Amino acid sequence: MDIIMNHSPLRAISLFAGAGGCSLGFHEAGIDILAAFDNADAAVQTYNSNFAGNKCRKLDLSTCDFEKLRDEIGLKKGDLDLIIGGPPCQGFTTAGSRFWDDPRNKLVKNYTQAIEHFFPRWFMMENVEGILTTAKGNYIVECIKRLSEIGYSVFLKKVYMQEYGIPQRRKRVIIVGNRLGINFSFPNPEINATGSIYRNSNITLRDAIADLETQENHEIDHIFRKQNALQQQRIDALQCGQSMKDLPEHLQHDSFKRRANRRVCDGTPTEKRGGAPSGLKRLFYDEPCLTITSASPSEFVHPTQNRTLTLRECARIQTFPDSFRFCGTDAQKILQIGNAIPPVFAKQMAYKIMQADNELPIDEVSPGLIDFEVTKASALSPALSKTVQMLTALQAPKYEQLAFSI
């Protein structure tokens, strides 16, 4: 997708930048990343190893003076085009007028402070789907309230990454805002995921990693993990789609057996005990992978090989190119990989923001929550229903002409 620009490339900074997955996608779309910030040494090292200019620096964003930081970058309020990133959700509970006084809300407070002090034309915030129901929906509501007060029109969508050419079933919440009065639409899916837990896709696990089946490559972190005898027995016994619960009892992990039997032992209701951990699980080749997390190299078994996934296979599933190298220990590397925004998706978001920014507002909108989409499902959980009610109420008085979508 080529965008014809009427002005210089958009200039951005990345907060909570991690290894740079989001930056990579935006950079490839033609956006100039002026600076990036993260609090993890290994992530900063990875970022600077893959991007020219050593633009990423270690910074504790929870204690940052954003006005001073803006001055250090050489910007005035309103000069910046875009902020990308997203504060980790910390599970706070306080709502209403006390929300910003709760120390557990510090990172989201700092993120909104950064937007207020830089006052960019656009921002894009990414987070896990859990932010929709954390603290009974107060996280997302209070965050959007503050962004609206600062002067931004806000658009929210829960994205199913497999619809955008990402070979995994990964759900993330994306929030985009602008202070220009421009109506924004998210990228159109390449394919609408349907079927059992949305397993169909135009790209599968086979497409991503099939050429890495048998040959190790230490240079790109494609190294087969050595297992102890019992763990190897478990791996050998699993068929595609099976997990720890499908193994003979003598091969099940002790923690699995304890948790699986917890309701019987202590009377805890099923809905409150969390269920048994799935542990090891063998993947299917011809559908998207399960969500890549920091546990994936320990838990995800290759579809045809009796081994778990390598770091490089996890990075491929996250759409990092093999030329992108990760720094630190294996644990630090997989944390960077699992936390990243897939670059292929980030690039699509960058193009949509550039396209919108490049046009004069046709349907001018006011600051506030303009539109949101929170699920593909036909029915809502009680927790998500409450969030929808809160978001609708937040939206309705000033924007009753715009209906939310499910």
N, C-alpha and C positions, 0 to 999 in steps of 0.2 A: 504494500500500500504506500503510495507516494503522496506526500502532502506538498502542495505549492505554497510556500511561505510568502506573506506580504511584508514580513519584517525579519529581524535577526532571529536565530534559533532561541527558543525559550531557555532561560537559565534557571537551574534548580539546585536545591540542597537536599541531602538525604539524611533524615534522622532515624536512629535505630537501624543503621545501614546494614549491619551484619556483614556477610561476605560480599554483598554487592549484587545479588540477583536482580533486584528491582532497578538498581543503577545500570546494570548491563542492558536490560531491555530498553530503558529510556535513552541510554547513550546510543544504542543501535538505531533508535528511531530518529536520532538527530538532535536530541536535547543536550545542552551543555551542563554537566554536573559540576558546579563550582566547588562544592565541598561536601564531605560526608562525615558522619560522627557515629561512634559506637563506643560502648564501655568495655568491650572484650578485646584483650590484646591480640589473641589469635585471629579474630575477625578483622581487626584493623590491618594486621599483617597480610591476610589474604586479600583484602580489598586493594591495598597498595601494591601487591604483587601482580595484580591483574589489570590495573588501571594506571595510566601514566600520570605522573605529577604528584604522587604521594598526597592526594587530596583528602584522604580519610585520616582522622585523628581521634585518639582516645579522648572521650569526654563523658563525664557523668551528667547525663541530661536531666537528672532529678535535682541537681543543684546549680544548673546553668543560668547565667545572666544573659538572656537572649538579646537584650539591647546591646550589651558589650560585644557579644559574638557577632551580631550584625555589623557593628562598626569595624571589627577585626577583618571581616570578609570584604569590607569596603563598600557596603550598601547602605542606602537610606531606606527608611520605611516606605514600602510600596514599590521599591525597585525590583524585587525578586519576582519571577514569574511563577514559581512552583516549589512547593515543599512535598516531598514524598516520604513515606515511612509509616510507622504506627506504633504507639506505646503498648507494651504488654498489658494484658488485662490482669489486674491483681486481686480480683474477687472482693471488692469493697461492698459495703452495705448501706452507707449513709446516703440519703437522697435529699432533694429539695435544697433549701438555703444552706444546709450544713454540708452539702456534698463536697465543696472545694476545701473544707477544713479537715476532712478525713485524710490522714496521712497515707492511707492505702490508695488514694486517688492521685497521688503525686505525679505519676508519669503522664497520665492523661491531662492533668492540670498543666504540666510543663509543655506538653505538645500544643495545647491551645494557646499557651503563653507565647510559644515560638511563632505560631500563626499570627497572633496579635501584634507582636513586635516587628516581624518581617513584613506582615500584611501582603502576602504574595497574591498574584492574580488567581492562582489555583492552588489547591492542595489535593493529595490523594493519600488516604489512610487505609491500611490493611490490617485485619485482625482475624482471629479464629471465630468460628460461628458462635461460640459460647458467649461472646459479648452481647448477643441479642437477648439472652435470658439471665445473665449474671446480675445478682442483686435485684431479682424480679424485674429486670428491664431498665433499672435506673441508670446503669452505666451508659447505655446508648442514648437514653433520653436526655440526661444531663449534659452529655458531651455535645449533642446536637443543639441543645438550648444555648450553650456557650458559643458555639461556632456561629449560630444565627445572630446572637447579640453582637458579635464582632463585626458582622456585616456580610455573611456568606450565604448563598443559596446552596442547599445541601441535597445530595442525591445518594441513596444507599441501595446496595444490592448484595444479596448472598449469591456468590458466584460458584458454579460447579465447573471446576477447571477442565474436566474431561470434555466439556463442550467447546473448548478453545484450543484443541490440539495438544493438551497436556496428557501424557499417558498414565494418569492416576485419578482415582476418585477422591478429589481434594475439594473440600468446601471452605470458602473463606468469605468474610464480609469486607466489601470495598466501599469506602465512603469518599465521594468526590465533592468538592465545593469550589465555587468561584465568587468573586466580588464584582463581577462584570454584568450581572443581570442576564447571563446566557443560560438557556435551557440546555441540559446535557443528557445525552443518551449513551448507555454502555455499549461496548462492542456487540455486534450480533454474533450469536453462537455459530460455529462452523457446523455443528450438528446438535440437535436437541436430544439430550440424554434421556432415555426412557428405559422401561424394563426394570427387572429386579435390582434394586439399589443402584440404578443408573449405570449398568455395566456396558452398555453399547457406547462406542466412540469411533471416531475416524482414525484414531491412533491407539495402538495397544502396547502392552508390555513387550511383545515380540518385536515390534517396530523399533523400540527404544534400545533393547539390550541383546538381541539374538546373536549379533556378531561377537559378543564377549563371552560366549558360552564356556569355552574350555581353556583358553589361553590366558594366563596371567600377564599383567603388565604393571610392574611396580612403579613405573614412571608416572602413571596416571591414577595410582591408588586402586588398581584392579587386582586385589590380592585376596586369595581364598582364605577365609578364617579357619584356623584349626580348631576342631571340637574335641571334647573329651569323649570317651567311649559311649557313655549313656546318652549324651546329647546327639551323637552321631546315629545311634540306634533310633532315636525319636525321628530325626530327619529322614532316615532311610525308610521308615514305616509310613510316612505321610503321603497321601495321594493329593492331587490338585484339589483345592477347596477345603481340605481338612485342616483341623487345628488340634490343639492339645486334647480337647474333649473327645476327639475321635480315636485317640491312642488307647491301647490296652492299659488297664489301671497300673500295671507294674512299670509302665514307661511315663506315666503322668508325673509332673513335678509336684513335690509335696505341697507347695503353696497353692497350686491349682486344686488339689484334693481338699485342702482345708477350706478354701473359699467356696468351692463348689458345694460343700456339705454344711456351710455355715448356717443356713436356715434351719436345718435339722438339729444342729447342735445348740443354737441359742434362741431359736424362735423368731429371728429377725425376718420381717416380711420380705418377700421377693423384691418388691419395688424399692426397698430401702437398702438392700444388701449389696447392690452393684453388680451382681452376677459373677460368674467365674471368669478369671482372666483367660484370654484365648491363647496367650503364649505363642509358640511356634505356629506358623500357618504357611502352607504351600500355596503359591500363587498360580493363577491361570495365565497362560501365555497370550491367549487371543481375546483379552479384555483389558481395560485399564488396571493398573496396579492399585493396591490399597494406598492410603495416604502415607507418604514418606515422613517419618518422624525420626527423632534421635535413637529410637529403639529398632529401627528397621533392619540394620545389619545383624542384629541379634535374633530377630523374630521372623523375618521374611525369608522363606525357603524358595530357592530358584525352581521354576516350573519343571525343568528336566534334569537338572544337576542336583546331586545330593549334597548341597551346601547352601549357606545363607547368601544373601546379596552382598556384593562388595560396595565399598564407598563410591567407586566410579559408577556402578550400576544405579545406585541411589541418586547420584548427581545427574546421570542421564535422564532418569525418570523425572527429575526436577527441571529438565531441559537446559542444564549447563553444558556447554561444549567441552570436549575433551581437552581443549587448550586451556580451560579454566582450572587452575591448580589451587588446592586448599592447604593452608598452613596450620601447624599445631599438632597436637596428639590426635589419634583416631577419634577419641571421644569429642574433642573440640571440632574436628572436621565434620563429623556427622551432625553435630548440633548446628553448625553453620548451614549445612545442606538442608536439614529438616526445617529450619526456621525461615528459609529463603522464600521470597516471592518468585515463582518460576519466571525466568527471563522472557520466555516466549509469550506468556500472558502479559507481563509488564510492558512489553513492546506494543502489544495491541492497545493497552490502556493509554500509552503515550501517544499513539497515533490519534486516538479519539479526542484526547485533550488538545492536541495540536490542531486538529481539524476544527473543533469548537472555538478555540481561541482565534483562529484565523478568519472567522466569519463575524459579521455584525449581528448583534442579537436580533432575531426575527420575532420570537415570542419572549419578550423580556419578562423576567421573573424577579421577585423580591427576595430579600434575605429570609432564611427559614428553611424548614424541611419541605422540599418540593415534591419528591416522589421516592417511594421505597418498594422493594420487593424482597421478601424474607424467606420464601420457600417455593419449591416446585410441588410440594405435596398438596393433595386435595383437602386434607384435614390438618388442623393445627393442634399441637400439644397444649395443655392448659397454660404452661409457662410462656410459650410463644404467643398464644392468644392474648395474654395480658400485655405483652410487649407491643403487639399490633394495636391494641386498644390505646395504649399510651402514645404510640407514634401517630396514630390517626387523630387523637385529641390534640397533639402538639401541632399537627399540620392543619386540621380542619378550619379553625376560625378565620385564618388569614388566607388560606389556600383551598377553600372548599371547592373551587372549580377543578382541582386536580385530584383525582381519586388514586388511592394506593393500589398496588397490584400484588397479587399473590401468585 
